[in-house]
Amino acid sequence: MGRTVRIIGAPMDYGANRRGVDMGPSAIRYADLADGLERAGVEPIDDGDLSMPRAEERDPDADQPSRGNAKFLREVEDVCSRVGDRVASTLADGEFPLILGGDHSVAIGSL
């Protein structure tokens, strides 16, 4: 095998206006992601999903921004911070992080 890819699931849907995007990581895995990576010559290591509360359990209007209409600011910040920590440790281990979302706000933690 060649390079190692660490799969990090972030089933977040706080930034989406539609329900269901939190199922993205499981759907991608179900579509044989690991097998596809192996066929491409990389070793997949699946870290599973980060845990996070469901949107229904939170108040979308808590911590309203001074401008704009962002929702779930505290939750998005927390998840993106944890994704960022996982990305940093993955890179420090010499591996490539592959983040499976969720909605697009998870990209903040990948930078």
C-alpha positions as CSV (number, residue, x, y, z in Angstrom):
1,M,0.0,0.0,0.0
2,G,1.0,3.6,-0.6
3,R,0.0,6.5,1.5
4,T,-2.4,6.3,4.5
5,V,-5.7,8.2,4.4
6,R,-7.4,8.8,7.7
7,I,-11.2,9.1,7.3
8,I,-12.8,11.5,9.7
9,G,-16.6,11.7,9.7
10,A,-18.4,14.9,10.6
11,P,-22.1,14.3,10.3
12,M,-23.0,17.9,10.9
13,D,-26.1,19.6,9.5
14,Y,-26.2,22.8,11.5
15,G,-25.4,25.0,8.6
16,A,-27.9,23.4,6.2
17,N,-31.5,24.5,5.7
18,R,-32.4,20.9,4.8
19,R,-32.4,17.8,6.9
20,G,-30.4,14.8,5.9
21,V,-27.0,16.0,5.1
22,D,-25.8,14.6,8.4
23,M,-26.2,11.2,6.7
24,G,-23.5,12.0,4.2
25,P,-20.6,10.2,6.0
26,S,-22.5,6.9,6.4
27,A,-23.8,7.1,2.8
28,I,-20.3,7.6,1.5
29,R,-19.0,4.7,3.6
30,Y,-21.9,2.5,2.4
31,A,-20.8,3.3,-1.2
32,D,-17.6,1.4,-0.5
33,L,-15.2,4.3,0.1
34,A,-12.6,2.1,1.8
35,D,-12.6,-0.4,-1.1
36,G,-12.2,2.4,-3.6
37,L,-9.3,3.9,-1.6
38,E,-7.6,0.5,-1.5
39,R,-8.0,0.0,-5.2
40,A,-6.4,3.4,-5.6
41,G,-3.4,2.1,-3.7
42,V,-3.9,3.9,-0.4
43,E,-4.5,2.5,3.1
44,P,-7.7,3.7,4.6
45,I,-8.0,4.1,8.4
46,D,-11.5,5.0,9.5
47,D,-11.7,7.0,12.7
48,G,-15.5,6.9,12.7
49,D,-17.7,10.0,13.2
50,L,-17.2,12.8,15.6
51,S,-20.0,12.9,18.1
52,M,-22.3,15.9,18.0
53,P,-25.7,16.8,19.3
54,R,-28.6,16.7,16.8
55,A,-29.8,20.0,15.6
56,E,-33.2,19.3,17.1
57,E,-31.6,19.3,20.5
58,R,-30.2,22.8,20.2
59,D,-31.4,26.4,19.9
60,P,-30.5,27.7,16.4
61,D,-30.8,31.3,17.6
62,A,-28.4,31.1,20.6
63,D,-25.3,33.2,20.1
64,Q,-26.7,35.3,17.3
65,P,-24.1,37.0,15.2
66,S,-23.9,40.8,15.3
67,R,-24.5,40.7,11.5
68,G,-26.0,38.1,9.2
69,N,-28.2,35.2,10.0
70,A,-25.9,32.4,10.9
71,K,-27.4,29.6,12.9
72,F,-25.9,27.3,15.5
73,L,-22.7,29.4,15.9
74,R,-21.6,27.6,19.1
75,E,-22.1,24.2,17.7
76,V,-20.4,24.9,14.3
77,E,-17.4,26.4,16.1
78,D,-17.1,23.4,18.4
79,V,-17.3,20.8,15.6
80,C,-15.0,22.7,13.3
81,S,-12.5,23.1,16.2
82,R,-12.6,19.4,16.8
83,V,-12.3,18.6,13.1
84,G,-9.3,21.0,13.0
85,D,-7.6,19.1,15.9
86,R,-8.1,15.8,14.1
87,V,-6.7,17.2,10.9
88,A,-3.7,18.6,12.7
89,S,-2.9,15.3,14.5
90,T,-3.5,13.3,11.2
91,L,-1.0,15.5,9.4
92,A,1.5,15.3,12.3
93,D,1.3,11.5,11.9
94,G,2.2,11.8,8.2
95,E,-1.3,10.7,7.0
96,F,-3.8,12.4,4.7
97,P,-7.1,13.5,6.3
98,L,-10.3,12.8,4.4
99,I,-13.2,14.6,6.0
100,L,-16.7,13.4,5.3
101,G,-19.5,15.9,6.0
102,G,-22.3,16.9,6.6
103,D,-22.9,20.4,5.4
104,H,-20.4,22.7,3.9
105,S,-19.6,24.5,7.2
106,V,-17.5,21.6,8.2
107,A,-14.9,22.8,5.7
108,I,-13.8,25.5,8.2
109,G,-12.2,22.9,10.3
110,S,-10.3,21.3,7.4
111,L,-8.1,24.4,6.8
